[in-house]
Every structure is written in structure tokens, then in C-alpha cells.
């Protein structure tokens, strides 16, 4: 199955460079290029791609607003690209609905990998972004566990904790000594009960609610996706 992608960046050379890299892959097709967020949203509405690659700083409609509109109106998943890795951009993008966040100095292979991971339904953070999440939510020492987690069973809490540490379904199954199918059920229950869209939101929730305390291992060691790429995985 071909992954259909829209690439949006106001710098033509950057935009065409990313498009060339992606279009060269046998399983990826760039169906449109856009010079700003307004054009990106219109392209998504018209072409219904699988993934939108969005620069954050663009004229008319910026990448954050474009991401918010795309997430609200379609099933298209978004990967944010920027030269800036400040906290404000990271959190705004994630809360707008982004499924991936990469810096523009990303390596060619990592860009392609990110599109494939996000298209498969998983989420991905650049290492520096993962570190910032950990720093933000562990600042100030241990926190009380949030009552929002009371809706989870013991196993579901354990699953959320392991999700926050970046484990894949197979790794969680090994930790809990259960089947992959059981883990998938737990993950689905966690997302549904807490009203979360995907694993990135689960990671954020784990830190926001105090389930993961300071000193815990960062998501994926700060170097891999929020889960291992596997089609059809929650």
C-alpha cells in the first residue's frame, strides 16, 4: 500500500528537497506540495492523504493551526518539521494533534522512517523533543498521582507506565508476561478510558498525572518512536 503525503513548507528548496526524498521511496507518493498552512489544509481536504508533513512557521496559516484543522477534519496524520526545538512549539504541536515532531536537520533515513511510522498509526518524537517532555514533566520532583488514573485497572496502569517508557507491544508483553493480543487490548483500554488519541498523548498523560516520576527512563531512551512501527497497532 502506498503512503500518500502532502509536504508543506514556505521555503521552496526545503519543500522540494523533502518531497524528492520521500517520492524516491517505492512505498511513498507525494501527492501535493504547499507553500503555507492554508494550502496544506486545502490539499488535505481535496486529496485525503495519509500523512501531512508540516513546517511550523509558515505565512497565512502556520503549521500549528494547519495541524489543528487537519486533525479535526480528517484521518490524515501530521508530522511537524521545524528548525526550532523550543518547548512552546513542541507542546503546541502535540496538543494540536501532531503524531510526529522532527527538526529540519533530520537525516534522510529518519525522515522516511518517521513518515512510515506515523502512517502505520504510531507516533514519533525526535530525541531532543523526548528529552524536553521528560524535563518538563519531572521538574519539581515527584508529584501526587492524578485521580484521572482511577478509571484504570492495575494492569492498565502498568501498561501506561511502560508506554511512557517507550516500550513496544512485544516488550510490554514480555514485561507483564502476557500475550501481544492482551497488551493491545490494554493499550486500547488506556487510550479509550483517558480520552487519548495515540501513544504520544499517553506519554504526555503519564507525566502530567505523576504516574512517571523524576528519574524514570525517558520515552524510548529518547531515541526511538513512542512505539515500534507496526501496521494496525494502537
Secondary structure, DSSP 4 states (H G I P E B T S, - for coil): -PEEEEEE-SSHHHHHHHHHHHHTSTTEEEEEEESSHHHHHHHHHHH--SEEEEESS-SSS-HHHHHHHHHHH-S-EEEEEES---HHHHHHHHHHT-SEEEETT--HHHHHHHHHHHHTT--EE-HHHHHHHHHHHHTTS--PPPGGGGGS-HHHHHHHHHHHTT--HHHHHHHHT--HHHHHHHHHHHHHHHT--SHHHHHHHHHHTTSSPTTSPPGGGGSS-SS---TT--
